Amino acid sequence: YQSLLNAESPNPCIVATNTLPSARDLLDAAFRYFALDWTQHTEINPDILSRKPLPKKGDYSRLNKVTGWKPTITFNNMIHTIIERLLDTQNK
């Protein structure tokens, strides 16, 4: 990111993965961290999930063009890392 910091003018960039994980993907990743099946611990509200999806995904192409950066962590690994950090914080 040094090239962004040293730029002569601001160049806003998005750090993203160009993927569009669903709520189910999030539940699956989080519960899998604890070796649990999310379908056994949650209820689905069809009124919420039947809504037309609003796909919005981050595009890191500008960041890649400026710095050469590409995502190196999967969505599942990112969720697992977040959980680990939260658990570490709670244990301190």
N, CA, C and O atoms as a GROMACS GRO file, in nm:
protein
  368
    1TYR      N    1   0.080  -0.119   0.000
    1TYR     CA    2   0.000   0.000   0.000
    1TYR      C    3   0.085   0.126   0.000
    1TYR      O    4   0.033   0.238  -0.005
    2GLN      N    5   0.215   0.108   0.005
    2GLN     CA    6   0.305   0.223   0.008
    2GLN      C    7   0.284   0.313  -0.114
    2GLN      O    8   0.291   0.435  -0.103
    3SER      N    9   0.257   0.252  -0.229
    3SER     CA   10   0.235   0.334  -0.349
    3SER      C   11   0.111   0.420  -0.335
    3SER      O   12   0.108   0.531  -0.390
    4LEU      N   13   0.010   0.374  -0.264
    4LEU     CA   14  -0.108   0.458  -0.239
    4LEU      C   15  -0.074   0.573  -0.146
    4LEU      O   16  -0.118   0.686  -0.167
    5LEU      N   17   0.004   0.544  -0.043
    5LEU     CA   18   0.041   0.648   0.053
    5LEU      C   19   0.132   0.753  -0.008
    5LEU      O   20   0.128   0.869   0.031
    6ASN      N   21   0.213   0.714  -0.103
    6ASN     CA   22   0.308   0.806  -0.165
    6ASN      C   23   0.252   0.876  -0.289
    6ASN      O   24   0.322   0.956  -0.352
    7ALA      N   25   0.129   0.848  -0.324
    7ALA     CA   26   0.070   0.910  -0.444
    7ALA      C   27   0.059   1.061  -0.427
    7ALA      O   28   0.037   1.110  -0.317
    8GLU      N   29   0.074   1.133  -0.538
    8GLU     CA   30   0.066   1.279  -0.534
    8GLU      C   31  -0.075   1.328  -0.505
    8GLU      O   32  -0.094   1.432  -0.442
    9SER      N   33  -0.175   1.253  -0.550
    9SER     CA   34  -0.314   1.291  -0.524
    9SER      C   35  -0.389   1.169  -0.470
    9SER      O   36  -0.351   1.055  -0.496
   10PRO      N   37  -0.496   1.195  -0.394
   10PRO     CA   38  -0.573   1.084  -0.338
   10PRO      C   39  -0.626   0.992  -0.448
   10PRO      O   40  -0.666   1.039  -0.555
   11ASN      N   41  -0.626   0.865  -0.422
   11ASN     CA   42  -0.677   0.767  -0.517
   11ASN      C   43  -0.754   0.660  -0.440
   11ASN      O   44  -0.698   0.556  -0.405
   12PRO      N   45  -0.882   0.686  -0.412
   12PRO     CA   46  -0.958   0.591  -0.332
   12PRO      C   47  -0.967   0.455  -0.401
   12PRO      O   48  -0.996   0.446  -0.520
   13CYS      N   49  -0.942   0.352  -0.325
   13CYS     CA   50  -0.948   0.216  -0.377
   13CYS      C   51  -1.027   0.129  -0.281
   13CYS      O   52  -1.035   0.158  -0.161
   14ILE      N   53  -1.084   0.023  -0.333
   14ILE     CA   54  -1.161  -0.071  -0.254
   14ILE      C   55  -1.079  -0.198  -0.235
   14ILE      O   56  -1.026  -0.254  -0.330
   15VAL      N   57  -1.070  -0.243  -0.110
   15VAL     CA   58  -1.008  -0.372  -0.081
   15VAL      C   59  -1.122  -0.472  -0.078
   15VAL      O   60  -1.206  -0.469   0.012
   16ALA      N   61  -1.125  -0.562  -0.176
   16ALA     CA   62  -1.236  -0.656  -0.189
   16ALA      C   63  -1.188  -0.782  -0.259
   16ALA      O   64  -1.071  -0.794  -0.295
   17THR      N   65  -1.279  -0.876  -0.276
   17THR     CA   66  -1.242  -1.003  -0.338
   17THR      C   67  -1.313  -1.030  -0.470
   17THR      O   68  -1.288  -1.133  -0.533
   18ASN      N   69  -1.400  -0.940  -0.512
   18ASN     CA   70  -1.480  -0.960  -0.633
   18ASN      C   71  -1.570  -1.083  -0.623
   18ASN      O   72  -1.606  -1.141  -0.725
   19THR      N   73  -1.605  -1.124  -0.502
   19THR     CA   74  -1.697  -1.235  -0.482
   19THR      C   75  -1.824  -1.182  -0.417
   19THR      O   76  -1.826  -1.072  -0.363
   20LEU      N   77  -1.927  -1.261  -0.422
   20LEU     CA   78  -2.056  -1.220  -0.366
   20LEU      C   79  -2.111  -1.332  -0.278
   20LEU      O   80  -2.206  -1.401  -0.318
   21PRO      N   81  -2.053  -1.352  -0.159
   21PRO     CA   82  -2.102  -1.458  -0.071
   21PRO      C   83  -2.242  -1.425  -0.019
   21PRO      O   84  -2.278  -1.309   0.000
   22SER      N   85  -2.319  -1.529   0.003
   22SER     CA   86  -2.455  -1.513   0.053
   22SER      C   87  -2.457  -1.520   0.205
   22SER      O   88  -2.357  -1.551   0.269
   23ALA      N   89  -2.574  -1.491   0.262
   23ALA     CA   90  -2.591  -1.506   0.408
   23ALA      C   91  -2.568  -1.651   0.447
   23ALA      O   92  -2.510  -1.679   0.552
   24ARG      N   93  -2.612  -1.743   0.364
   24ARG     CA   94  -2.589  -1.886   0.392
   24ARG      C   95  -2.439  -1.918   0.391
   24ARG      O   96  -2.392  -1.997   0.472
   25ASP      N   97  -2.365  -1.856   0.299
   25ASP     CA   98  -2.219  -1.877   0.296
   25ASP      C   99  -2.155  -1.828   0.426
   25ASP      O  100  -2.065  -1.893   0.480
   26LEU      N  101  -2.202  -1.714   0.476
   26LEU     CA  102  -2.150  -1.660   0.601
   26LEU      C  103  -2.182  -1.755   0.717
   26LEU      O  104  -2.094  -1.786   0.798
   27LEU      N  105  -2.306  -1.798   0.725
   27LEU     CA  106  -2.344  -1.893   0.831
   27LEU      C  107  -2.263  -2.020   0.822
   27LEU      O  108  -2.215  -2.071   0.924
   28ASP      N  109  -2.248  -2.072   0.702
   28ASP     CA  110  -2.173  -2.197   0.684
   28ASP      C  111  -2.029  -2.182   0.731
   28ASP      O  112  -1.977  -2.268   0.802
   29ALA      N  113  -1.965  -2.073   0.692
   29ALA     CA  114  -1.825  -2.050   0.731
   29ALA      C  115  -1.812  -2.033   0.882
   29ALA      O  116  -1.722  -2.091   0.943
   30ALA      N  117  -1.900  -1.955   0.941
   30ALA     CA  118  -1.892  -1.928   1.086
   30ALA      C  119  -1.920  -2.054   1.167
   30ALA      O  120  -1.847  -2.085   1.261
   31PHE      N  121  -2.024  -2.125   1.133
   31PHE     CA  122  -2.058  -2.246   1.209
   31PHE      C  123  -1.956  -2.357   1.185
   31PHE      O  124  -1.928  -2.436   1.275
   32ARG      N  125  -1.902  -2.363   1.065
   32ARG     CA  126  -1.801  -2.466   1.036
   32ARG      C  127  -1.676  -2.446   1.122
   32ARG      O  128  -1.610  -2.544   1.157
   33TYR      N  129  -1.645  -2.323   1.157
   33TYR     CA  130  -1.532  -2.295   1.245
   33TYR      C  131  -1.546  -2.372   1.376
   33TYR      O  132  -1.448  -2.422   1.431
   34PHE      N  133  -1.669  -2.382   1.424
   34PHE     CA  134  -1.696  -2.452   1.549
   34PHE      C  135  -1.742  -2.596   1.527
   34PHE      O  136  -1.791  -2.661   1.619
   35ALA      N  137  -1.725  -2.646   1.404
   35ALA     CA  138  -1.765  -2.783   1.366
   35ALA      C  139  -1.914  -2.806   1.390
   35ALA      O  140  -1.954  -2.912   1.438
   36LEU      N  141  -1.994  -2.706   1.356
   36LEU     CA  142  -2.139  -2.716   1.371
   36LEU      C  143  -2.207  -2.701   1.236
   36LEU      O  144  -2.154  -2.640   1.144
   37ASP      N  145  -2.326  -2.758   1.227
   37ASP     CA  146  -2.410  -2.743   1.107
   37ASP      C  147  -2.508  -2.630   1.135
   37ASP      O  148  -2.594  -2.643   1.222
   38TRP      N  149  -2.496  -2.522   1.062
   38TRP     CA  150  -2.578  -2.404   1.090
   38TRP      C  151  -2.726  -2.434   1.075
   38TRP      O  152  -2.808  -2.370   1.140
   39THR      N  153  -2.762  -2.530   0.991
   39THR     CA  154  -2.904  -2.559   0.970
   39THR      C  155  -2.967  -2.621   1.095
   39THR      O  156  -3.089  -2.623   1.109
   40GLN      N  157  -2.884  -2.672   1.183
   40GLN     CA  158  -2.934  -2.731   1.307
   40GLN      C  159  -2.949  -2.628   1.420
   40GLN      O  160  -3.002  -2.660   1.526
   41HIS      N  161  -2.904  -2.506   1.396
   41HIS     CA  162  -2.902  -2.404   1.502
   41HIS      C  163  -2.969  -2.273   1.462
   41HIS      O  164  -2.968  -2.178   1.540
   42THR      N  165  -3.027  -2.267   1.346
   42THR     CA  166  -3.088  -2.143   1.299
   42THR      C  167  -3.224  -2.171   1.236
   42THR      O  168  -3.254  -2.284   1.197
   43GLU      N  169  -3.302  -2.068   1.227
   43GLU     CA  170  -3.430  -2.075   1.157
   43GLU      C  171  -3.425  -1.974   1.043
   43GLU      O  172  -3.372  -1.864   1.058
   44ILE      N  173  -3.481  -2.012   0.930
   44ILE     CA  174  -3.484  -1.923   0.814
   44ILE      C  175  -3.619  -1.852   0.809
   44ILE      O  176  -3.724  -1.916   0.815
   45ASN      N  177  -3.615  -1.722   0.798
   45ASN     CA  178  -3.735  -1.643   0.782
   45ASN      C  179  -3.756  -1.623   0.632
   45ASN      O  180  -3.685  -1.543   0.571
   46PRO      N  181  -3.851  -1.694   0.572
   46PRO     CA  182  -3.869  -1.686   0.426
   46PRO      C  183  -3.907  -1.546   0.378
   46PRO      O  184  -3.884  -1.513   0.262
   47ASP      N  185  -3.966  -1.464   0.467
   47ASP     CA  186  -4.001  -1.327   0.427
   47ASP      C  187  -3.877  -1.245   0.396
   47ASP      O  188  -3.880  -1.156   0.311
   48ILE      N  189  -3.770  -1.274   0.467
   48ILE     CA  190  -3.645  -1.202   0.444
   48ILE      C  191  -3.570  -1.260   0.325
   48ILE      O  192  -3.525  -1.187   0.238
   49LEU      N  193  -3.558  -1.392   0.322
   49LEU     CA  194  -3.477  -1.455   0.218
   49LEU      C  195  -3.547  -1.461   0.083
   49LEU      O  196  -3.483  -1.489  -0.018
   50SER      N  197  -3.676  -1.434   0.080
   50SER     CA  198  -3.745  -1.437  -0.049
   50SER      C  199  -3.738  -1.304  -0.122
   50SER      O  200  -3.782  -1.292  -0.236
   51ARG      N  201  -3.680  -1.204  -0.055
   51ARG     CA  202  -3.663  -1.075  -0.122
   51ARG      C  203  -3.568  -1.088  -0.239
   51ARG      O  204  -3.479  -1.173  -0.240
   52LYS      N  205  -3.589  -1.003  -0.336
   52LYS     CA  206  -3.499  -1.001  -0.450
   52LYS      C  207  -3.361  -0.957  -0.401
   52LYS      O  208  -3.349  -0.855  -0.335
   53PRO      N  209  -3.257  -1.033  -0.434
   53PRO     CA  210  -3.123  -0.998  -0.385
   53PRO      C  211  -3.072  -0.867  -0.445
   53PRO      O  212  -3.103  -0.831  -0.559
   54LEU      N  213  -2.995  -0.798  -0.366
   54LEU     CA  214  -2.931  -0.674  -0.411
   54LEU      C  215  -2.781  -0.699  -0.423
   54LEU      O  216  -2.705  -0.667  -0.331
   55PRO      N  217  -2.739  -0.755  -0.534
   55PRO     CA  218  -2.598  -0.790  -0.544
   55PRO      C  219  -2.507  -0.668  -0.548
   55PRO      O  220  -2.520  -0.582  -0.635
   56LYS      N  221  -2.417  -0.662  -0.454
   56LYS     CA  222  -2.316  -0.558  -0.450
   56LYS      C  223  -2.187  -0.625  -0.410
   56LYS      O  224  -2.175  -0.680  -0.301
   57LYS      N  225  -2.092  -0.620  -0.497
   57LYS     CA  226  -1.964  -0.679  -0.462
   57LYS      C  227  -1.854  -0.579  -0.489
   57LYS      O  228  -1.862  -0.498  -0.582
   58GLY      N  229  -1.752  -0.586  -0.406
   58GLY     CA  230  -1.639  -0.496  -0.421
   58GLY      C  231  -1.553  -0.533  -0.540
   58GLY      O  232  -1.533  -0.650  -0.570
   59ASP      N  233  -1.504  -0.433  -0.606
   59ASP     CA  234  -1.417  -0.452  -0.722
   59ASP      C  235  -1.280  -0.395  -0.690
   59ASP      O  236  -1.264  -0.274  -0.675
   60TYR      N  237  -1.181  -0.482  -0.678
   60TYR     CA  238  -1.047  -0.437  -0.640
   60TYR      C  239  -0.960  -0.402  -0.761
   60TYR      O  240  -0.839  -0.386  -0.745
   61SER      N  241  -1.017  -0.390  -0.879
   61SER     CA  242  -0.937  -0.370  -1.001
   61SER      C  243  -0.853  -0.241  -0.995
   61SER      O  244  -0.740  -0.239  -1.044
   62ARG      N  245  -0.906  -0.133  -0.937
   62ARG     CA  246  -0.828  -0.009  -0.928
   62ARG      C  247  -0.708  -0.029  -0.836
   62ARG      O  248  -0.597   0.013  -0.868
   63LEU      N  249  -0.732  -0.093  -0.722
   63LEU     CA  250  -0.623  -0.121  -0.629
   63LEU      C  251  -0.518  -0.210  -0.694
   63LEU      O  252  -0.398  -0.190  -0.675
   64ASN      N  253  -0.563  -0.308  -0.771
   64ASN     CA  254  -0.470  -0.396  -0.842
   64ASN      C  255  -0.389  -0.317  -0.945
   64ASN      O  256  -0.269  -0.339  -0.959
   65LYS      N  257  -0.454  -0.227  -1.015
   65LYS     CA  258  -0.386  -0.148  -1.118
   65LYS      C  259  -0.280  -0.056  -1.055
   65LYS      O  260  -0.172  -0.040  -1.111
   66VAL      N  261  -0.312   0.003  -0.940
   66VAL     CA  262  -0.223   0.097  -0.875
   66VAL      C  263  -0.109   0.027  -0.802
   66VAL      O  264   0.005   0.072  -0.805
   67THR      N  265  -0.141  -0.086  -0.735
   67THR     CA  266  -0.041  -0.149  -0.648
   67THR      C  267  -0.004  -0.292  -0.684
   67THR      O  268   0.095  -0.345  -0.634
   68GLY      N  269  -0.085  -0.355  -0.770
   68GLY     CA  270  -0.062  -0.496  -0.801
   68GLY      C  271  -0.125  -0.589  -0.699
   68GLY      O  272  -0.108  -0.711  -0.708
   69TRP      N  273  -0.199  -0.533  -0.601
   69TRP     CA  274  -0.259  -0.613  -0.495
   69TRP      C  275  -0.369  -0.702  -0.549
   69TRP      O  276  -0.448  -0.662  -0.634
   70LYS      N  277  -0.373  -0.826  -0.496
   70LYS     CA  278  -0.481  -0.920  -0.525
   70LYS      C  279  -0.521  -0.986  -0.394
   70LYS      O  280  -0.438  -0.997  -0.303
   71PRO      N  281  -0.646  -1.030  -0.382
   71PRO     CA  282  -0.685  -1.098  -0.259
   71PRO      C  283  -0.606  -1.227  -0.240
   71PRO      O  284  -0.580  -1.300  -0.336
   72THR      N  285  -0.567  -1.252  -0.116
   72THR     CA  286  -0.490  -1.374  -0.088
   72THR      C  287  -0.559  -1.462   0.014
   72THR      O  288  -0.507  -1.567   0.052
   73ILE      N  289  -0.676  -1.422   0.060
   73ILE     CA  290  -0.748  -1.499   0.160
   73ILE      C  291  -0.889  -1.527   0.109
   73ILE      O  292  -0.952  -1.440   0.048
   74THR      N  293  -0.938  -1.647   0.132
   74THR     CA  294  -1.072  -1.682   0.089
   74THR      C  295  -1.175  -1.624   0.184
   74THR      O  296  -1.142  -1.583   0.295
   75PHE      N  297  -1.297  -1.622   0.143
   75PHE     CA  298  -1.406  -1.573   0.228
   75PHE      C  299  -1.412  -1.655   0.357
   75PHE      O  300  -1.422  -1.599   0.466
   76ASN      N  301  -1.406  -1.789   0.345
   76ASN     CA  302  -1.412  -1.874   0.463
   76ASN      C  303  -1.297  -1.845   0.559
   76ASN      O  304  -1.317  -1.837   0.680
   77ASN      N  305  -1.177  -1.829   0.506
   77ASN     CA  306  -1.062  -1.799   0.591
   77ASN      C  307  -1.077  -1.662   0.658
   77ASN      O  308  -1.036  -1.644   0.772
   78MET      N  309  -1.134  -1.568   0.587
   78MET     CA  310  -1.156  -1.436   0.645
   78MET      C  311  -1.252  -1.444   0.763
   78MET      O  312  -1.228  -1.384   0.867
   79ILE      N  313  -1.362  -1.519   0.746
   79ILE     CA  314  -1.459  -1.535   0.855
   79ILE      C  315  -1.393  -1.605   0.973
   79ILE      O  316  -1.414  -1.566   1.088
   80HIS      N  317  -1.314  -1.709   0.947
   80HIS     CA  318  -1.244  -1.780   1.055
   80HIS      C  319  -1.146  -1.688   1.127
   80HIS      O  320  -1.134  -1.696   1.249
   81THR      N  321  -1.078  -1.602   1.054
   81THR     CA  322  -0.984  -1.508   1.115
   81THR      C  323  -1.058  -1.408   1.204
   81THR      O  324  -1.012  -1.375   1.313
   82ILE      N  325  -1.172  -1.359   1.157
   82ILE     CA  326  -1.252  -1.266   1.237
   82ILE      C  327  -1.296  -1.333   1.367
   82ILE      O  328  -1.288  -1.273   1.474
   83ILE      N  329  -1.342  -1.456   1.357
   83ILE     CA  330  -1.385  -1.529   1.477
   83ILE      C  331  -1.268  -1.546   1.573
   83ILE      O  332  -1.282  -1.526   1.694
   84GLU      N  333  -1.152  -1.584   1.520
   84GLU     CA  334  -1.034  -1.603   1.606
   84GLU      C  335  -0.997  -1.474   1.677
   84GLU      O  336  -0.964  -1.476   1.796
   85ARG      N  337  -1.002  -1.361   1.606
   85ARG     CA  338  -0.968  -1.233   1.669
   85ARG      C  339  -1.070  -1.196   1.777
   85ARG      O  340  -1.033  -1.147   1.883
   86LEU      N  341  -1.197  -1.220   1.749
   86LEU     CA  342  -1.299  -1.193   1.849
   86LEU      C  343  -1.282  -1.280   1.973
   86LEU      O  344  -1.296  -1.232   2.086
   87LEU      N  345  -1.251  -1.407   1.952
   87LEU     CA  346  -1.228  -1.496   2.064
   87LEU      C  347  -1.104  -1.454   2.143
   87LEU      O  348  -1.104  -1.457   2.266
   88ASP      N  349  -0.998  -1.415   2.073
   88ASP     CA  350  -0.876  -1.367   2.140
   88ASP      C  351  -0.907  -1.244   2.225
   88ASP      O  352  -0.860  -1.234   2.338
   89THR      N  353  -0.985  -1.152   2.170
   89THR     CA  354  -1.022  -1.030   2.241
   89THR      C  355  -1.102  -1.062   2.367
   89THR      O  356  -1.080  -1.001   2.472
   90GLN      N  357  -1.194  -1.156   2.356
   90GLN     CA  358  -1.277  -1.192   2.471
   90GLN      C  359  -1.198  -1.263   2.579
   90GLN      O  360  -1.233  -1.257   2.697
   91ASN      N  361  -1.093  -1.331   2.540
   91ASN     CA  362  -1.012  -1.408   2.637
   91ASN      C  363  -0.905  -1.323   2.706
   91ASN      O  364  -0.832  -1.373   2.791
   92LYS      N  365  -0.895  -1.196   2.670
   92LYS     CA  366  -0.792  -1.110   2.732
   92LYS      C  367  -0.847  -1.038   2.851
   92LYS      O  368  -0.776  -0.962   2.916
   0.00000   0.00000   0.00000
